[in-house]
Amino acid sequence: MALNAFASLLCKSSIFVASRQLSSISSLERCIPLNKVREQLMTIAGSSGTPFEVRDCAALTEALAREQQLGSQPLAKPMSASYQEALLSLRTQAGLSVKYVNTHNGIRIGRLLEDLDILGVLISYRHAWQPHWAERAPVTIVTAFVDGVCVHTPIIPANRDLRLSGFVSWVGSSSIEVTMKIEQQADEDGAAGVAWTPVLDATFVNAARHPLENRAAKLNPLLLESAADREIFQRGERAKAYRLQQASQSVLSVVPRNEEIAKIHRMFLDTIDPKSFTFSRRRLPAGSVWLRDTMLKTAHLCHPEQMNVYCKVFGGFLMRKALETAWICAFAHCRRQPVLLEVKDVSFRAPVELGSLLFLSSQVTCSHGRRCVVRVHAEVLQPDSGLRTTTNDFYFVFAPEAAAQAGEDCVPDAPQVVPRSYSEAMLHIDGMRKLTEA
């Protein structure tokens, strides 16, 4: 199910509405200021926020031993039990708005991705929390995958308050899906009772890990109370099956489909002169660029300022930096200011340690009409050995600002990207799939 269709389903369900009237669970407030989200998460994870903090293994061992001694079955919880809201008061906090505003007086969506990342983990802990746990959770929950982010408002005004909310919509053995949305107050004066307008929907998949051993931790199941709950849960089941299917059909694993190979061959024929009878002379079709020429790279030193509650580099920081790099890449390609339409996939393959040398490589892998797909590959360099390790892959869909706002016919199409090598052809097929998939 596409994110737009799922957003419609959520509007029909009562979770985002009725959950606001439920009482507190595990002493966590239902609606909190956004800056309190990290504080609550630090308490649950037992983090002091000190860089290079040594984990209190004795306390964790004691908590795990107590968990094993009780031997009770994890408590199943309804979707509504994990519901959480967080308010971002941009209208009244001028100093805060500077952090979020971009150069055309809109919201930096990269900042919102950071906020969604940390809120999603807190919501996951809210579901996993058991009555007999002490203040600290004997389990570690981390972001594993971003299944999709759909932006409904290309330019989000920076002078109105935002409300972030979400709940656990699917639970597997050790994976947990969190569905979230961001709404903006329709009236910039902040009058009471004013409607909230949806600006963004997102689905994050988190993973539960054993806090001391490199293995998965078991999560408590969901209690499905209504037909709407069951429909939402089935959507999570289908999303999991779809991810597995996509992974099994990756161009890194299997031969592309016949129609994809045929398209690549047609693109190749468009780049040669049939009268020259040679493969060595290549030419660009009009209105096209070589895929390799869209490459843009950035490098970052990961400071403790960017750490999460587990003393690793914050996943939201990686998403923000990847998005900003992709945005510049799309700007250079389209030659017009782009806006983000969707985040297709974000995978977290390995943690990034503090002090790491992080390299982000962005490329426009596919364009169709006014839309283009930018892939960002993240890797960490170990200077002593020269070894590079892939940590993340990001996929973003952009369009020129004018086309996204009004669909103006006067906005020209983005230049077509043409692969020149076999590996670039595989990148192009990968991008085509992201652009056409539901």
C-alpha positions in Angstrom: 0.0 0.0 0.0 1.4 3.4 -1.0 2.0 6.0 1.7 -0.8 8.3 0.4 -3.3 5.4 0.6 -2.1 4.5 4.1 -2.5 8.1 5.2 -6.1 7.8 4.2 -6.5 4.6 6.2 -5.0 6.3 9.3 -7.5 9.1 9.0 -10.3 6.5 9.1 -8.8 4.8 12.2 -9.2 6.2 15.7 -5.7 5.8 16.9 -4.4 9.3 16.1 -7.6 10.8 17.5 -8.7 8.7 20.4 -5.3 8.0 21.8 -5.0 11.6 23.0 -7.7 11.0 25.6 -6.0 7.9 27.1 -4.3 8.0 30.4 -0.6 8.0 30.8 1.3 4.7 30.5 4.6 3.9 32.3 4.7 7.5 33.6 5.3 8.8 30.1 3.2 11.8 29.1 1.0 11.5 26.0 2.0 15.0 24.7 5.4 16.5 25.5 7.6 19.3 24.1 9.9 18.0 21.4 13.0 18.8 23.5 11.8 16.4 26.2 11.8 13.4 23.8 15.5 12.9 24.0 15.5 13.4 27.8 13.0 10.6 28.2 14.9 8.4 25.8 18.1 8.9 27.7 16.4 7.9 31.0 15.0 4.7 29.4 18.3 3.8 27.8 20.3 4.6 31.0 22.5 7.1 29.2 24.1 10.1 30.9 24.8 11.8 27.6 28.6 11.7 28.3 30.7 11.2 25.2 32.5 7.8 25.0 30.5 6.7 28.1 31.3 3.2 29.4 28.1 1.2 29.7 27.1 0.1 33.2 27.3 -3.6 32.4 26.7 -4.6 36.1 23.3 -2.8 36.1 22.4 -4.3 32.8 23.4 -7.8 33.9 21.2 -7.3 37.0 18.2 -6.2 35.0 18.6 -9.1 32.5 18.9 -11.6 35.4 15.7 -10.2 37.0 14.0 -10.5 33.6 15.1 -14.1 33.3 14.1 -15.0 36.8 10.6 -13.6 36.4 10.2 -15.7 33.2 6.9 -14.1 32.4 5.5 -13.7 29.0 5.9 -10.2 27.5 2.7 -8.2 27.9 0.8 -7.7 24.6 -0.2 -4.1 24.1 -2.7 -2.4 21.7 -1.5 0.1 19.1 -3.1 2.9 21.1 -0.8 2.2 24.1 2.3 3.3 22.3 0.8 6.6 20.9 2.9 9.7 21.6 2.8 13.3 20.6 5.5 15.9 20.6 5.1 19.6 20.0 7.6 21.8 18.2 6.7 25.4 19.1 8.2 27.4 16.3 5.7 30.2 16.5 6.7 31.2 20.1 10.3 30.2 20.2 12.3 32.4 17.8 15.6 30.9 18.8 14.3 27.4 18.0 13.0 28.5 14.6 16.5 29.5 13.5 17.6 25.9 13.8 14.8 24.7 11.6 14.4 27.5 8.9 16.0 27.2 5.5 17.1 29.9 3.1 13.6 30.4 1.6 11.9 30.7 5.0 10.6 27.1 5.0 11.3 24.2 7.3 14.5 22.1 6.8 13.0 18.6 6.4 16.4 17.1 7.4 15.8 18.5 10.9 12.3 16.8 10.9 13.9 13.5 9.9 16.1 13.8 13.0 13.1 14.4 15.2 11.2 11.5 13.7 14.1 9.2 14.2 14.3 9.9 17.9 10.6 10.0 18.4 10.2 6.6 16.7 12.6 5.0 19.1 10.8 6.4 22.1 7.5 5.1 20.8 9.1 1.7 20.3 10.2 1.7 23.9 6.8 2.7 25.0 5.4 -0.5 23.4 8.2 -2.7 24.7 8.0 -1.4 28.3 6.9 -4.0 30.8 5.3 -3.3 34.2 8.1 -5.0 36.2 10.9 -3.1 34.5 12.8 -0.6 36.6 13.7 2.9 35.3 16.1 1.4 32.7 15.0 -0.9 29.9 16.9 -4.2 29.6 16.8 -4.0 25.8 18.3 -1.7 23.2 16.1 -0.4 20.3 17.8 1.1 17.3 16.6 2.4 13.9 17.0 -0.3 11.2 15.2 1.0 8.2 13.1 3.9 6.9 10.4 2.3 4.8 9.2 5.6 3.4 8.5 9.3 4.0 5.9 11.1 1.9 6.0 15.0 2.0 2.5 16.5 1.3 3.6 20.1 1.6 6.6 20.9 -0.6 7.4 24.1 1.4 6.5 24.0 5.1 6.2 27.5 6.6 8.6 28.1 9.5 6.4 30.4 11.6 3.8 27.9 12.7 3.9 25.2 15.3 4.3 21.5 14.4 2.9 18.4 16.0 4.6 15.1 15.6 2.7 11.9 16.5 3.0 8.2 16.0 2.3 4.7 17.3 3.5 1.2 16.8 1.7 -0.3 13.8 3.4 -3.7 13.4 5.6 -6.0 15.5 7.6 -9.0 14.5 9.9 -11.2 16.5 12.5 -8.4 17.0 11.4 -5.8 14.6 8.9 -3.0 15.3 7.3 -0.7 12.8 6.4 2.9 13.8 3.9 5.0 11.8 4.3 8.7 12.3 3.0 11.9 10.9 3.7 15.6 11.2 1.0 18.2 11.2 1.2 22.0 11.2 -1.2 24.5 12.8 -3.2 26.1 10.1 -3.4 29.5 11.8 -0.1 31.2 12.3 -1.6 33.1 15.2 -1.9 29.9 17.2 -5.5 30.4 18.1 -7.1 27.7 20.3 -9.1 25.1 18.4 -7.4 25.8 15.1 -7.2 22.7 12.8 -3.9 21.0 12.1 -2.9 20.3 8.5 -0.9 17.1 7.6 2.4 17.9 6.0 4.3 14.6 6.2 3.8 10.9 6.8 6.6 8.4 7.7 7.2 4.8 8.5 10.2 3.7 10.4 11.3 0.1 11.2 13.3 -0.3 14.4 15.1 -3.4 15.8 15.4 -4.7 19.3 18.9 -5.8 20.3 20.3 -7.5 23.4 22.1 -4.8 25.3 25.3 -6.8 26.0 25.4 -9.4 23.2 25.4 -9.1 19.4 22.0 -10.7 18.8 18.3 -9.8 18.5 16.0 -9.4 21.4 12.4 -10.6 21.5 9.6 -8.0 21.5 6.1 -8.2 23.0 3.3 -8.7 20.5 0.6 -6.3 19.5 -3.0 -6.7 20.7 -5.3 -6.0 17.8 -8.5 -4.6 19.1 -10.5 -3.6 16.0 -10.8 -4.2 12.3 -8.8 -1.0 11.6 -6.0 -2.4 13.8 -6.0 -5.6 11.9 -5.9 -3.7 8.6 -3.0 -1.6 9.7 -1.1 -4.6 11.0 -1.7 -6.5 7.7 -0.2 -3.4 5.9 2.9 -4.0 8.0 3.0 -7.7 7.1 2.7 -6.8 3.4 5.5 -4.1 3.8 7.8 -6.7 5.3 7.1 -9.2 2.5 7.7 -6.5 -0.1 11.0 -5.6 1.5 12.1 -9.2 1.4 11.0 -9.5 -2.2 12.8 -6.3 -3.2 16.0 -7.5 -1.5 15.8 -10.9 -3.3 15.4 -9.1 -6.7 18.2 -6.6 -6.1 20.6 -6.0 -9.1 23.4 -6.8 -6.7 22.0 -10.4 -6.5 20.1 -11.3 -9.7 20.0 -10.4 -13.4 17.6 -7.5 -14.1 14.3 -8.1 -15.7 14.0 -8.4 -19.5 12.3 -5.1 -20.0 14.9 -3.3 -17.9 17.7 -4.8 -20.0 15.9 -3.8 -23.1 15.6 -0.2 -22.0 19.3 -0.1 -21.1 20.2 -1.4 -24.5 18.0 1.2 -26.2 19.8 3.9 -24.1 23.1 2.5 -25.3 22.1 2.6 -28.9 21.1 6.2 -28.5 24.7 7.0 -27.5 26.5 5.6 -30.5 26.7 6.5 -34.2 25.4 3.5 -36.1 27.4 4.6 -39.2 30.7 4.5 -37.3 30.7 0.8 -36.6 32.5 1.3 -33.3 31.8 1.0 -29.6 34.4 3.5 -28.5 32.8 6.7 -29.7 29.9 7.6 -27.5 27.7 10.7 -27.7 25.1 12.2 -25.4 21.6 12.5 -26.7 20.2 16.1 -26.5 18.9 17.1 -23.0 21.0 14.4 -21.3 24.0 14.1 -19.0 26.2 11.2 -18.2 25.2 9.5 -14.9 28.8 9.7 -13.6 28.9 13.5 -14.1 26.1 14.0 -11.5 28.3 12.7 -8.7 28.7 14.9 -5.7 30.7 13.9 -2.6 31.0 15.3 0.9 33.1 14.3 3.9 32.4 14.7 7.6 34.2 14.2 10.9 31.7 12.8 13.4 31.9 14.7 16.6 30.3 13.8 20.0 27.8 16.5 19.4 26.2 14.1 16.9 25.9 11.1 19.2 22.8 9.2 20.2 21.9 7.8 23.6 24.1 4.7 22.9 27.3 6.8 22.2 27.2 6.1 18.5 26.5 8.7 15.7 22.9 9.6 15.7 21.0 8.0 12.8 18.9 11.2 12.3 22.1 13.2 11.8 23.1 10.8 9.0 19.7 11.2 7.4 19.9 15.0 7.6 23.4 15.1 6.1 22.5 12.7 3.3 19.4 14.7 2.5 21.3 18.0 2.3 23.9 16.4 0.1 21.2 14.9 -2.1 19.4 18.3 -2.3 22.6 20.0 -3.6 23.1 17.2 -6.1 19.5 17.5 -7.4 19.9 21.3 -7.5 23.0 21.1 -9.7 21.2 18.5 -11.9 17.9 20.3 -12.4 19.4 23.8 -12.3 16.3 24.8 -10.3 15.7 24.8 -6.6 14.3 21.3 -5.8 11.9 20.2 -3.1 11.8 16.8 -1.5 8.8 14.7 -2.5 9.6 11.3 -0.9 12.3 9.4 1.0 12.0 6.0 -0.6 14.4 3.8 1.4 17.0 4.3 4.1 18.9 1.3 5.3 21.2 1.3 8.4 23.7 -1.5 7.8 26.3 -0.7 10.4 26.7 1.8 13.3 28.9 4.8 12.8 31.4 5.4 15.7 32.2 8.7 17.2 35.3 10.1 15.5 34.6 8.3 12.2 35.5 9.8 8.8 32.1 9.7 7.0 32.0 10.0 3.2 28.7 10.6 1.4 28.5 10.0 -2.3 25.4 11.2 -4.1 24.3 10.6 -7.7 21.2 11.2 -9.8 20.5 7.7 -10.8 17.2 8.2 -12.7 15.0 11.0 -13.9 11.5 11.0 -15.4 9.7 14.1 -16.4 10.4 16.7 -13.7 11.2 14.1 -11.0 14.6 12.7 -10.3 16.0 10.0 -7.9 19.2 10.7 -5.9 21.0 7.9 -4.3 23.4 8.6 -1.4 25.9 6.0 -0.4 27.5 6.4 3.1 30.7 4.7 4.1 33.2 5.1 6.9 37.0 5.2 6.3 39.5 3.7 8.7 42.6 5.9 8.1 45.1 3.4 9.4 44.1 0.5 7.1 42.3 2.4 4.3 39.4 0.1 4.7 36.0 1.5 3.7 32.8 0.1 5.3 29.3 0.8 3.9 27.0 2.1 6.7 23.9 3.4 4.9 22.1 3.8 1.6 19.6 6.6 1.1 17.1 7.2 -1.8 15.4 10.6 -2.3 12.9 11.8 -4.9 13.0 15.5 -5.8 11.2 17.8 -8.2 11.7 21.5 -9.1 10.0 23.7 -6.6 7.6 25.4 -9.1 6.6 22.0 -10.6 5.9 20.5 -7.2 3.8 23.4 -6.0 1.6 24.0 -9.1 2.6 21.4 -11.7 3.4 24.3 -14.1 3.8 23.1 -17.7 6.4 25.8 -18.3 8.9 24.0 -16.0 11.1 21.9 -18.3 11.8 18.2 -17.6 14.9 17.3 -15.7 17.9 16.3 -17.9 17.9 12.5 -18.5 20.8 10.6 -17.0 22.6 8.1 -19.2 24.7 5.3 -17.9 28.1 4.7 -19.6 29.3 1.5 -17.9 27.6 -1.7 -16.7 27.7 -0.7 -13.0 26.1 2.7 -13.9 23.4 0.8 -15.8 22.6 -1.2 -12.7 22.4 2.1 -10.7 20.0 3.4 -13.3 17.8 0.3 -13.0 17.9 0.6 -9.3 16.8 4.2 -9.5 14.0 3.4 -12.0 12.6 0.9 -9.6 12.5 3.5 -6.8 10.7 5.9 -9.0 8.0 3.5 -10.3 7.4 1.3 -7.2 4.2 1.8 -5.2 
